[in-house]
Amino acid sequence: MKTVKLFLVLFIFFILQGTVMQVFSPAWFGLHFVSVPHFVLMGTIMVGLFYDRTQAVWYGLFFGFLIDLIYTNVWGVYAFCISLTAYVLSYLARVFHLYLIIVFFIGLAGVMLLELEVYGIYGLIGKITMGFSDYLKWRFMPTLVVNGVFLLITFFPFRRLLLRMALEQTDE
């Protein structure tokens, strides 16, 4: 039952990731930047930090493939990058106490890592349409802001769910 709850929460993050920028599009406010929500990444990072690293990798692969199938025309890039980022950053749970500010910076580091991984892979296969300086100015920074706000909003309820699940797992 607990894995169903976790799957549903990450699925809701996936749905929000695809719809939030349609509702709050920067173009509606006369702004010319691109902000990409990576809510599933934030969720998988938190799963890796508070619950189970292996589960984070599997959820990263699954939802990454969904992102690749629905939003991109190159399969496997987001699946690989999300699962790798969640796996690498989950090791920080052993180093730091996971307070809000620490998880906030870990989440932002995850978004930076994911964005640079995807940019690099797309650059290798020739799918880049924006120079790196324009990319940093018009996509990278606004993406950090949107994902940071999302992490601040969802941190306490999602952490509570993950800690409860981890406690139930140790009781079994």
C-alpha positions as MATLAB code, in Angstrom:
seq = 'MKTVKLFLVLFIFFILQGTVMQVFSPAWFGLHFVSVPHFVLMGTIMVGLFYDRTQAVWYGLFFGFLIDLIYTNVWGVYAFCISLTAYVLSYLARVFHLYLIIVFFIGLAGVMLLELEVYGIYGLIGKITMGFSDYLKWRFMPTLVVNGVFLLITFFPFRRLLLRMALEQTDE';
ca = [
       0.000    0.000    0.000;
       2.842    2.394    0.824;
       4.377    2.040   -2.635;
       0.988    2.877   -4.138;
       0.883    6.094   -2.101;
       4.377    7.004   -3.196;
       3.612    6.232   -6.832;
       0.447    8.357   -6.681;
       2.287   11.305   -5.154;
       5.007   11.130   -7.808;
       2.346   10.748  -10.500;
       0.660   13.917   -9.199;
       4.070   15.635   -9.385;
       4.341   14.396  -12.980;
       0.901   15.792  -13.858;
       1.694   19.115  -12.160;
       5.011   19.257  -13.991;
       3.190   19.131  -17.311;
       0.447   21.586  -16.430;
       1.817   24.253  -14.093;
       3.627   26.225  -16.786;
       0.529   26.218  -18.973;
      -1.361   27.934  -16.162;
       1.463   30.219  -14.994;
       3.240   30.772  -18.306;
       5.832   33.563  -18.226;
       4.663   34.646  -21.702;
       1.281   35.579  -20.215;
       3.044   38.148  -18.069;
       5.123   39.541  -20.934;
       8.297   37.723  -19.898;
      10.508   36.029  -22.463;
      12.216   33.302  -20.476;
      11.605   29.574  -20.329;
      11.082   27.890  -16.995;
      11.004   24.105  -16.906;
       9.465   22.386  -13.876;
      11.281   19.244  -12.741;
       8.878   18.224   -9.994;
       9.436   14.492  -10.512;
      13.156   15.057  -10.055;
      12.486   16.888   -6.795;
      10.295   14.005   -5.673;
      12.824   11.331   -6.566;
      15.616   13.243   -4.825;
      13.515   13.415   -1.678;
      12.692    9.697   -1.973;
      16.418    9.003   -2.153;
      17.183   11.237    0.805;
      14.373   10.238    3.164;
      13.230    6.785    2.105;
      15.192    4.486   -0.212;
      17.865    5.120   -2.834;
      16.879    2.104   -4.937;
      13.242    3.198   -5.065;
      14.381    6.673   -6.130;
      16.345    5.225   -9.048;
      13.431    3.058  -10.204;
      10.938    5.912   -9.960;
      13.431    8.164  -11.765;
      13.723    5.649  -14.595;
       9.968    5.145  -14.881;
       8.927    8.771  -14.780;
      11.956    9.811  -16.833;
      10.829    7.474  -19.608;
       7.332    8.969  -19.371;
       8.830   12.437  -19.748;
      10.887   11.238  -22.719;
       7.870    9.632  -24.379;
       5.514   12.554  -23.888;
       7.654   15.692  -24.056;
      10.809   14.899  -26.040;
      11.734   13.142  -29.231;
      14.905   11.549  -27.830;
      14.167    8.534  -25.651;
      16.170    7.749  -22.558;
      17.828   11.089  -21.843;
      15.562   12.162  -18.985;
      15.220    8.593  -17.698;
      18.978    8.264  -17.406;
      19.576   11.767  -16.076;
      16.811   11.799  -13.453;
      17.742    8.394  -12.058;
      21.474    9.226  -12.058;
      20.908   12.580  -10.349;
      18.648   11.081   -7.681;
      21.148    8.276   -7.077;
      24.169   10.541   -6.745;
      22.442   13.096   -4.526;
      20.928   10.437   -2.266;
      24.416    9.819   -0.884;
      24.303   13.281    0.668;
      21.808   11.938    3.223;
      24.776   10.268    4.904;
      26.751   13.505    5.079;
      24.228   16.181    6.090;
      21.364   16.557    8.511;
      18.356   16.903    6.230;
      16.873   20.190    7.322;
      14.773   22.286    4.958;
      17.634   24.554    3.904;
      19.979   21.625    3.207;
      17.366   19.744    1.175;
      16.565   22.992   -0.638;
      20.176   23.362   -1.775;
      20.440   19.653   -2.597;
      17.282   20.021   -4.719;
      18.684   23.054   -6.515;
      21.948   21.186   -7.087;
      19.877   18.354   -8.546;
      18.101   20.692  -10.942;
      21.428   22.228  -11.972;
      22.936   18.798  -12.505;
      19.934   17.559  -14.495;
      19.807   20.658  -16.678;
      23.526   20.492  -17.433;
      23.369   16.741  -18.112;
      20.479   17.147  -20.537;
      22.082   20.170  -22.194;
      25.329   18.245  -22.584;
      23.690   15.128  -24.026;
      21.563   17.173  -26.411;
      24.714   19.072  -27.401;
      26.478   15.802  -28.192;
      23.690   14.650  -30.485;
      23.196   18.058  -32.117;
      19.777   18.996  -30.707;
      20.815   22.294  -29.069;
      18.981   25.367  -30.368;
      20.307   27.896  -27.842;
      23.834   29.048  -27.032;
      25.140   28.336  -23.536;
      25.110   31.961  -22.341;
      21.540   32.443  -23.565;
      20.653   29.106  -22.009;
      21.960   30.207  -18.632;
      20.168   33.549  -18.854;
      16.796   32.571  -20.314;
      16.249   28.988  -19.119;
      18.628   27.874  -16.375;
      17.976   30.536  -13.725;
      14.164   30.676  -14.121;
      14.093   26.874  -13.931;
      15.942   26.997  -10.608;
      13.444   29.495   -9.224;
      10.339   27.479  -10.177;
      11.744   24.239   -8.807;
      12.971   25.889   -5.626;
       9.510   27.301   -4.932;
       7.972   23.884   -5.573;
      10.392   22.248   -3.146;
       9.601   24.808   -0.456;
       5.860   24.165   -0.873;
       6.031   20.367   -0.859;
       8.916   19.730    1.545;
       7.066   19.218    4.840;
       4.106   17.090    3.680;
       6.194   14.912    1.371;
       8.962   14.464    3.950;
       6.359   13.445    6.538;
       4.996   10.792    4.160;
       8.473    9.461    3.349;
       9.583    9.333    6.979;
       6.379    7.528    7.952;
       6.991    5.011    5.152;
      10.605    4.516    6.261;
       9.470    3.972    9.855;
       6.882    1.397    8.736;
       9.566   -0.357    6.690;
      11.859   -0.704    9.729;
       8.968   -2.023   11.850;
       8.349   -4.908    9.464;
];
